Amino acid sequence: MNAHEGHSNHGSAHGDHERTDWRVSLVVWSVVSFFVLMFAAMLAMGWLFNTLGHAQGDVEPLSPLSEMRIEPPLPRLQVSPTDDLTQMQKDWQTELDSYGYVAFRLIMQCN
Protein backbone atom coordinates (compact mmCIF):
# COMPACT_ATOMS: atom_id res chain seq x y z
CA MET A 1 0.00 0.00 0.00
CA ASN A 2 1.32 3.40 -0.95
CA ALA A 3 1.60 6.18 1.67
CA HIS A 4 -0.53 8.53 -0.43
CA GLU A 5 -3.36 6.08 -1.05
CA GLY A 6 -6.64 6.84 0.69
CA HIS A 7 -5.98 10.59 0.80
CA SER A 8 -7.73 13.06 -1.45
CA ASN A 9 -5.58 14.81 -3.99
CA HIS A 10 -6.02 18.59 -3.66
CA GLY A 11 -2.72 19.38 -5.26
CA SER A 12 0.75 18.07 -5.53
CA ALA A 13 2.19 15.99 -2.72
CA HIS A 14 4.89 18.57 -1.97
CA GLY A 15 4.27 22.17 -0.79
CA ASP A 16 0.50 22.27 -1.21
CA HIS A 17 -0.61 20.92 2.13
CA GLU A 18 -3.06 22.73 4.45
CA ARG A 19 -3.68 25.47 1.94
CA THR A 20 -7.32 25.91 2.96
CA ASP A 21 -6.76 26.53 6.71
CA TRP A 22 -6.51 30.33 6.43
CA ARG A 23 -6.29 33.00 3.80
CA VAL A 24 -3.30 35.34 3.80
CA SER A 25 -5.33 38.16 2.29
CA LEU A 26 -7.82 38.02 5.18
CA VAL A 27 -5.00 38.16 7.78
CA VAL A 28 -3.31 41.08 6.01
CA TRP A 29 -6.65 42.91 5.71
CA SER A 30 -7.30 42.34 9.44
CA VAL A 31 -3.86 43.63 10.49
CA VAL A 32 -4.12 46.71 8.27
CA SER A 33 -7.64 47.41 9.54
CA PHE A 34 -6.46 47.10 13.14
CA PHE A 35 -3.68 49.66 12.65
CA VAL A 36 -5.98 52.04 10.77
CA LEU A 37 -8.54 51.86 13.60
CA MET A 38 -5.83 52.38 16.22
CA PHE A 39 -4.53 55.45 14.39
CA ALA A 40 -8.07 56.84 14.07
CA ALA A 41 -8.67 56.26 17.79
CA MET A 42 -5.44 58.10 18.67
CA LEU A 43 -6.44 61.04 16.49
CA ALA A 44 -9.89 61.13 18.10
CA MET A 45 -8.41 61.05 21.63
CA GLY A 46 -5.94 63.81 20.76
CA TRP A 47 -8.74 65.98 19.42
CA LEU A 48 -10.87 65.25 22.51
CA PHE A 49 -8.08 66.09 24.99
CA ASN A 50 -7.25 69.26 23.08
CA THR A 51 -10.90 70.37 23.02
CA LEU A 52 -11.54 69.57 26.68
CA GLY A 53 -8.24 71.13 27.74
CA HIS A 54 -9.19 74.47 26.19
CA ALA A 55 -12.67 74.31 27.73
CA GLN A 56 -11.34 73.53 31.20
CA GLY A 57 -8.89 76.46 31.20
CA ASP A 58 -11.75 78.99 31.42
CA VAL A 59 -13.39 77.44 34.49
CA GLU A 60 -12.64 78.68 38.01
CA PRO A 61 -11.60 76.13 40.65
CA LEU A 62 -14.51 74.38 42.32
CA SER A 63 -13.41 75.29 45.83
CA PRO A 64 -10.77 77.51 47.43
CA LEU A 65 -9.67 74.41 49.32
CA SER A 66 -8.57 72.79 46.07
CA GLU A 67 -5.65 75.21 45.83
CA MET A 68 -4.65 75.05 49.52
CA ARG A 69 -1.96 72.67 50.66
CA ILE A 70 -3.38 70.35 53.27
CA GLU A 71 -0.91 68.89 55.72
CA PRO A 72 -1.17 65.17 56.42
CA PRO A 73 -2.32 64.16 59.91
CA LEU A 74 0.14 63.74 62.77
CA PRO A 75 2.56 62.06 63.26
CA ARG A 76 4.52 63.18 60.21
CA LEU A 77 7.87 61.93 59.07
CA GLN A 78 10.84 64.16 59.82
CA VAL A 79 12.58 65.61 56.83
CA SER A 80 15.76 66.49 58.75
CA PRO A 81 15.88 65.15 62.32
CA THR A 82 19.08 67.00 63.23
CA ASP A 83 17.58 70.38 62.26
CA ASP A 84 14.41 69.51 64.17
CA LEU A 85 16.40 68.63 67.29
CA THR A 86 18.40 71.87 67.07
CA GLN A 87 15.19 73.91 66.69
CA MET A 88 13.55 72.08 69.60
CA GLN A 89 16.54 72.78 71.85
CA LYS A 90 16.46 76.46 70.86
CA ASP A 91 12.73 76.61 71.65
CA TRP A 92 13.30 75.00 75.05
CA GLN A 93 16.14 77.37 75.84
CA THR A 94 14.03 80.38 74.83
CA GLU A 95 11.22 79.15 77.10
CA LEU A 96 13.62 78.59 79.99
CA ASP A 97 15.15 82.04 79.58
CA SER A 98 11.74 83.78 79.50
CA TYR A 99 10.17 85.57 82.47
CA GLY A 100 7.33 83.09 82.68
CA TYR A 101 9.62 80.25 83.65
CA VAL A 102 11.58 82.45 86.09
CA ALA A 103 8.35 83.58 87.77
CA PHE A 104 7.17 79.95 87.97
CA ARG A 105 10.43 78.91 89.67
CA LEU A 106 10.20 81.80 92.15
CA ILE A 107 6.62 80.86 93.04
CA MET A 108 7.63 77.24 93.50
CA GLN A 109 10.55 78.20 95.73
CA CYS A 110 8.33 80.35 97.96
CA ASN A 111 5.94 77.49 98.68
Backbone as a chain_set.jsonl record, in Angstrom:
{"seq": "MNAHEGHSNHGSAHGDHERTDWRVSLVVWSVVSFFVLMFAAMLAMGWLFNTLGHAQGDVEPLSPLSEMRIEPPLPRLQVSPTDDLTQMQKDWQTELDSYGYVAFRLIMQCN", "coords": {"N": [[0.851, -1.168, 0.0], [0.551, 2.187, -0.807], [1.851, 5.236, 0.579], [0.402, 7.489, 0.006], [-2.081, 6.664, -0.704], [-5.587, 6.589, -0.289], [-5.893, 9.148, 0.56], [-7.245, 12.345, -0.271], [-6.611, 14.032, -3.303], [-5.651, 17.191, -3.463], [-3.857, 18.721, -4.657], [-0.414, 18.944, -5.504], [1.856, 16.553, -4.016], [3.892, 17.742, -2.636], [4.466, 20.736, -0.855], [1.863, 21.798, -1.046], [0.189, 21.455, 1.04], [-2.339, 21.824, 3.567], [-3.5, 24.192, 2.591], [-5.993, 25.383, 2.7], [-6.554, 26.213, 5.299], [-6.301, 28.89, 6.288], [-6.639, 32.222, 4.975], [-4.27, 34.296, 3.5], [-4.723, 36.864, 2.572], [-6.957, 37.683, 4.063], [-5.875, 37.798, 6.664], [-3.903, 39.779, 6.325], [-5.562, 41.932, 5.613], [-6.996, 42.175, 8.02], [-4.96, 42.893, 9.863], [-4.056, 45.332, 8.774], [-6.452, 46.789, 8.943], [-6.75, 46.859, 11.726], [-4.547, 48.488, 12.519], [-5.231, 50.855, 11.191], [-7.639, 51.534, 12.494], [-6.623, 51.868, 15.101], [-4.956, 54.098, 14.75], [-6.876, 55.991, 13.995], [-8.35, 56.087, 16.368], [-6.416, 57.161, 18.107], [-6.085, 59.705, 16.969], [-8.667, 60.712, 17.407], [-8.759, 60.728, 20.243], [-6.692, 62.562, 20.774], [-7.793, 64.896, 19.635], [-10.029, 65.134, 21.325], [-8.868, 65.482, 23.918], [-7.52, 67.88, 23.456], [-9.645, 69.623, 22.868], [-11.193, 69.476, 25.261], [-9.265, 70.341, 27.058], [-8.885, 73.058, 26.398], [-11.428, 73.997, 27.021], [-11.572, 73.57, 29.761], [-9.728, 75.339, 30.801], [-10.927, 77.826, 31.137], [-12.558, 77.701, 33.321], [-13.266, 78.407, 36.724], [-11.657, 77.324, 39.808], [-13.251, 74.689, 41.663], [-13.441, 74.91, 44.425], [-12.057, 76.93, 47.046], [-10.468, 75.448, 48.668], [-9.279, 73.593, 47.059], [-6.96, 74.627, 46.058], [-5.406, 75.021, 48.259], [-2.738, 73.873, 50.339], [-2.879, 70.944, 52.038], [-1.928, 69.697, 55.067], [-0.689, 66.481, 55.996], [-2.117, 64.213, 58.464], [-1.017, 64.108, 61.943], [1.164, 61.617, 63.298], [3.921, 63.047, 61.542], [6.472, 62.312, 59.146], [9.91, 63.041, 59.751], [11.774, 65.428, 58.017], [14.37, 66.41, 58.273], [15.957, 65.283, 60.867], [18.079, 66.199, 62.515], [18.083, 69.004, 62.23], [15.546, 69.484, 63.249], [15.871, 68.694, 65.933], [17.792, 70.574, 66.79], [16.277, 72.943, 66.511], [14.223, 72.399, 68.346], [15.677, 72.337, 70.758], [16.537, 75.0, 70.837], [14.041, 76.252, 71.097], [13.254, 75.28, 73.614], [15.278, 76.393, 75.199], [14.765, 79.12, 74.839], [12.257, 79.255, 76.067], [12.976, 78.569, 78.675], [14.589, 80.717, 79.334], [12.812, 82.78, 79.464], [10.618, 85.162, 81.139], [8.358, 83.994, 82.194], [8.998, 81.369, 82.96], [10.92, 81.91, 84.9], [9.408, 83.31, 86.794], [7.642, 81.256, 87.51], [9.436, 79.458, 88.742], [10.255, 81.007, 90.929], [7.845, 81.248, 92.323], [7.429, 78.597, 92.976], [9.588, 78.138, 94.636], [8.98, 79.711, 96.821], [6.876, 78.416, 98.035]], "CA": [[0.0, 0.0, 0.0], [1.318, 3.397, -0.95], [1.604, 6.18, 1.673], [-0.534, 8.525, -0.425], [-3.356, 6.084, -1.048], [-6.637, 6.836, 0.693], [-5.98, 10.59, 0.798], [-7.729, 13.062, -1.451], [-5.585, 14.809, -3.993], [-6.017, 18.589, -3.663], [-2.72, 19.376, -5.264], [0.746, 18.066, -5.529], [2.191, 15.988, -2.721], [4.894, 18.569, -1.966], [4.272, 22.17, -0.79], [0.5, 22.272, -1.214], [-0.614, 20.918, 2.132], [-3.064, 22.73, 4.454], [-3.682, 25.467, 1.937], [-7.323, 25.913, 2.964], [-6.761, 26.534, 6.711], [-6.51, 30.334, 6.431], [-6.29, 32.996, 3.797], [-3.3, 35.337, 3.803], [-5.333, 38.164, 2.295], [-7.821, 38.021, 5.184], [-5.003, 38.164, 7.784], [-3.306, 41.084, 6.007], [-6.645, 42.908, 5.707], [-7.299, 42.343, 9.444], [-3.864, 43.631, 10.495], [-4.116, 46.71, 8.273], [-7.645, 47.405, 9.544], [-6.458, 47.104, 13.137], [-3.675, 49.656, 12.648], [-5.985, 52.042, 10.77], [-8.542, 51.865, 13.596], [-5.827, 52.378, 16.223], [-4.534, 55.449, 14.388], [-8.068, 56.841, 14.07], [-8.671, 56.259, 17.792], [-5.442, 58.101, 18.668], [-6.442, 61.043, 16.487], [-9.889, 61.13, 18.097], [-8.411, 61.052, 21.63], [-5.936, 63.811, 20.756], [-8.744, 65.979, 19.419], [-10.871, 65.249, 22.513], [-8.078, 66.086, 24.995], [-7.253, 69.262, 23.082], [-10.898, 70.366, 23.018], [-11.541, 69.568, 26.679], [-8.238, 71.132, 27.738], [-9.186, 74.473, 26.188], [-12.669, 74.311, 27.726], [-11.34, 73.534, 31.2], [-8.892, 76.46, 31.196], [-11.749, 78.989, 31.42], [-13.391, 77.442, 34.488], [-12.638, 78.682, 38.013], [-11.602, 76.127, 40.652], [-14.51, 74.378, 42.317], [-13.407, 75.295, 45.826], [-10.77, 77.511, 47.432], [-9.667, 74.413, 49.325], [-8.569, 72.789, 46.067], [-5.649, 75.213, 45.835], [-4.653, 75.046, 49.515], [-1.961, 72.673, 50.66], [-3.38, 70.353, 53.273], [-0.909, 68.886, 55.721], [-1.174, 65.167, 56.423], [-2.319, 64.16, 59.913], [0.137, 63.744, 62.774], [2.558, 62.062, 63.259], [4.52, 63.185, 60.212], [7.873, 61.932, 59.071], [10.841, 64.156, 59.822], [12.578, 65.612, 56.828], [15.761, 66.487, 58.746], [15.884, 65.147, 62.323], [19.081, 67.005, 63.23], [17.582, 70.379, 62.261], [14.405, 69.509, 64.169], [16.403, 68.633, 67.295], [18.401, 71.874, 67.074], [15.187, 73.907, 66.686], [13.545, 72.079, 69.595], [16.536, 72.779, 71.852], [16.462, 76.463, 70.863], [12.734, 76.61, 71.652], [13.299, 75.002, 75.046], [16.142, 77.372, 75.841], [14.027, 80.383, 74.827], [11.224, 79.15, 77.104], [13.622, 78.585, 79.989], [15.147, 82.044, 79.582], [11.744, 83.782, 79.503], [10.173, 85.567, 82.474], [7.335, 83.086, 82.676], [9.616, 80.246, 83.651], [11.582, 82.447, 86.092], [8.346, 83.582, 87.768], [7.166, 79.954, 87.973], [10.434, 78.908, 89.673], [10.203, 81.797, 92.146], [6.618, 80.86, 93.043], [7.628, 77.242, 93.498], [10.548, 78.201, 95.727], [8.331, 80.346, 97.956], [5.94, 77.489, 98.675]], "C": [[0.893, 1.225, 0.0], [0.936, 4.362, 0.175], [0.571, 7.224, 1.295], [-1.896, 7.964, -0.784], [-4.372, 6.368, 0.062], [-6.791, 8.316, 1.016], [-6.486, 11.257, -0.463], [-6.604, 13.885, -2.033], [-6.118, 16.208, -4.253], [-4.89, 19.342, -4.333], [-1.576, 18.408, -5.286], [1.07, 17.608, -4.115], [3.165, 16.863, -1.953], [4.495, 20.04, -2.012], [2.849, 22.653, -0.925], [-0.392, 21.762, -0.086], [-1.201, 22.049, 2.975], [-3.246, 24.118, 3.854], [-5.004, 26.12, 2.324], [-7.55, 26.285, 4.431], [-7.027, 28.019, 6.936], [-6.038, 31.048, 5.187], [-5.377, 34.146, 4.199], [-3.921, 36.714, 3.582], [-6.23, 38.614, 3.448], [-6.984, 38.459, 6.394], [-4.389, 39.533, 7.543], [-4.361, 42.168, 6.126], [-6.983, 43.194, 7.174], [-6.222, 43.176, 10.143], [-3.882, 45.094, 10.059], [-5.309, 47.438, 8.874], [-7.403, 47.742, 11.012], [-5.614, 48.359, 13.304], [-4.377, 50.944, 12.207], [-6.943, 52.479, 11.881], [-7.787, 52.417, 14.804], [-5.377, 53.806, 15.955], [-5.708, 56.417, 14.475], [-8.47, 57.09, 15.522], [-7.704, 57.236, 18.449], [-5.734, 59.526, 18.225], [-7.676, 61.567, 17.219], [-9.598, 61.501, 19.55], [-7.609, 62.34, 21.708], [-6.843, 65.003, 20.562], [-9.579, 66.217, 20.674], [-10.114, 65.908, 23.659], [-7.798, 67.552, 24.696], [-8.496, 70.117, 23.293], [-11.258, 70.544, 24.489], [-10.517, 70.381, 27.462], [-8.472, 72.612, 27.591], [-10.435, 74.873, 26.962], [-12.445, 74.38, 29.228], [-10.52, 74.727, 31.674], [-9.685, 77.688, 31.584], [-12.553, 78.855, 32.705], [-12.606, 77.755, 35.758], [-12.581, 77.388, 38.825], [-12.924, 75.924, 41.393], [-14.562, 74.896, 43.75], [-12.082, 75.971, 46.129], [-9.864, 76.489, 48.118], [-8.866, 73.586, 48.333], [-7.18, 73.338, 45.792], [-4.8, 75.245, 47.097], [-3.883, 73.745, 49.69], [-2.422, 72.167, 52.007], [-2.302, 69.433, 53.83], [-1.493, 67.521, 56.086], [-1.328, 65.134, 57.948], [-1.039, 63.752, 60.637], [0.113, 62.256, 63.049], [3.063, 62.087, 61.821], [5.971, 62.734, 60.268], [8.754, 63.173, 59.121], [11.661, 64.229, 58.55], [14.052, 65.651, 57.216], [15.742, 66.441, 60.276], [16.895, 66.016, 63.071], [18.649, 68.464, 63.307], [16.403, 70.502, 63.222], [14.869, 69.497, 65.618], [17.019, 69.966, 67.695], [17.329, 72.924, 67.324], [14.451, 73.658, 67.996], [14.364, 72.539, 70.795], [16.547, 74.298, 71.976], [15.136, 76.926, 71.468], [12.697, 76.388, 73.158], [14.13, 76.058, 75.778], [15.469, 78.737, 75.894], [12.951, 80.38, 75.905], [11.83, 79.212, 78.497], [14.168, 79.964, 80.338], [14.068, 83.117, 79.707], [11.343, 84.07, 80.949], [9.134, 84.613, 83.038], [7.929, 81.927, 83.451], [10.293, 80.714, 84.937], [10.54, 82.725, 87.172], [7.81, 82.275, 88.331], [8.146, 79.357, 88.988], [10.432, 79.668, 90.991], [8.983, 81.439, 92.98], [6.795, 79.507, 93.67], [8.603, 77.248, 94.675], [9.925, 78.808, 96.974], [7.409, 79.382, 98.689], [6.648, 76.462, 99.445]], "O": [[1.88, 1.283, 0.732], [-0.188, 4.309, 0.674], [-0.077, 7.793, 2.174], [-2.793, 8.729, -1.139], [-4.012, 6.378, 1.239], [-7.747, 8.694, 1.692], [-6.207, 10.812, -1.577], [-5.742, 14.376, -1.305], [-6.937, 16.406, -5.15], [-5.014, 20.548, -4.545], [-1.75, 17.202, -5.108], [0.615, 18.203, -3.139], [3.259, 16.744, -0.731], [4.209, 20.559, -3.091], [2.639, 23.866, -0.919], [-1.607, 21.653, -0.258], [-0.603, 23.121, 3.076], [-3.148, 25.116, 4.568], [-5.102, 27.346, 2.27], [-8.673, 26.65, 4.779], [-7.913, 28.364, 7.718], [-5.175, 30.571, 4.451], [-5.681, 34.885, 5.135], [-3.653, 37.637, 4.35], [-6.262, 39.8, 3.777], [-7.361, 39.409, 7.081], [-4.353, 40.364, 8.45], [-4.086, 43.228, 6.688], [-7.232, 44.346, 7.53], [-6.542, 44.067, 10.93], [-3.739, 45.993, 10.889], [-5.184, 48.595, 9.276], [-7.815, 48.803, 11.481], [-5.927, 49.207, 14.14], [-4.143, 52.005, 12.786], [-7.045, 53.67, 12.175], [-8.267, 53.341, 15.46], [-5.416, 54.641, 16.858], [-5.559, 57.533, 14.971], [-8.889, 58.195, 15.865], [-8.121, 58.057, 19.265], [-5.64, 60.456, 19.026], [-7.722, 62.735, 17.607], [-10.135, 62.491, 20.045], [-7.823, 63.138, 22.62], [-6.691, 66.017, 21.244], [-9.817, 67.364, 21.052], [-10.651, 66.802, 24.312], [-7.836, 68.382, 25.604], [-8.408, 71.217, 23.838], [-11.593, 71.65, 24.914], [-10.874, 71.043, 28.436], [-8.283, 73.364, 28.548], [-10.495, 75.976, 27.505], [-13.085, 75.187, 29.902], [-10.608, 75.097, 32.844], [-9.162, 78.536, 32.308], [-13.177, 79.826, 33.135], [-11.428, 77.416, 35.865], [-13.351, 76.461, 38.574], [-13.623, 76.887, 41.707], [-15.629, 75.279, 44.231], [-11.069, 75.62, 45.524], [-8.643, 76.647, 48.143], [-7.883, 72.947, 48.709], [-6.305, 72.599, 45.341], [-3.593, 75.473, 47.019], [-4.311, 72.677, 49.256], [-2.36, 72.886, 53.004], [-1.829, 68.518, 53.156], [-2.666, 67.424, 56.446], [-0.725, 65.951, 58.644], [-0.126, 63.156, 60.066], [-0.976, 61.682, 63.022], [2.681, 61.256, 60.996], [6.608, 62.776, 61.32], [8.39, 64.225, 58.598], [12.177, 63.221, 58.067], [14.886, 65.01, 56.575], [15.529, 67.472, 60.914], [16.592, 66.517, 64.154], [18.828, 69.102, 64.344], [16.272, 71.503, 63.927], [14.316, 70.218, 66.448], [16.799, 70.442, 68.809], [17.455, 73.719, 68.255], [14.09, 74.61, 68.688], [13.806, 73.076, 71.752], [16.563, 74.831, 73.086], [15.103, 77.874, 72.253], [12.168, 77.219, 73.897], [13.738, 76.551, 76.836], [15.591, 79.443, 76.895], [12.752, 81.386, 76.585], [11.265, 79.833, 79.398], [14.204, 80.339, 81.51], [14.385, 84.262, 80.03], [11.684, 83.319, 81.863], [9.049, 84.446, 84.255], [7.404, 81.547, 84.498], [10.256, 80.014, 85.949], [10.764, 82.41, 88.341], [7.547, 82.195, 89.531], [7.715, 78.803, 89.999], [10.586, 79.067, 92.054], [9.071, 81.339, 94.204], [6.351, 79.288, 94.796], [8.461, 76.454, 95.605], [10.312, 78.447, 98.086], [7.194, 79.549, 99.889], [6.015, 75.598, 100.05]]}, "num_chains": 1, "name": "protein.A"}
